[in-house]
Amino acid sequence: MEKSIQKLLDKLGKKGFDTEKKVNSIDMQVAFENGFTTDEVGGILALQKAIKSHSTYAFIMGGSDTKPEKKEVKRNADDDRSTGAGIHTETFETGNY
């Protein structure tokens, strides 16, 4: 874990921002009223984004998942039993897990 992230998390906890809901409620004015610097506000915004995308652990550890690649598959009408007509294109994601 980066020291800057650790310091930010410690400061957030000491100021009472100890849950995701409380961190997400921080806006610019609240941040400055609680003594956070401009750099720390940037860290708070990044943490809020990580919380919203359910990647808090990755944020804390400085990691990231690979983006799944999208592939298109064409199927004949014989493959589609629901409509029974035409060629259909589907898009699905594959992950590199």
ABEGO torsion letter per residue (X at the ends): XBAAAAAAAAAAAAAGBABAAAAAABBAAAAAAAGBBAAAAAAAAAAAAAAAAGAAAAAAAGBBBBBBBBBBBBBBAAABAAAGBEBBBBBBBBBBX
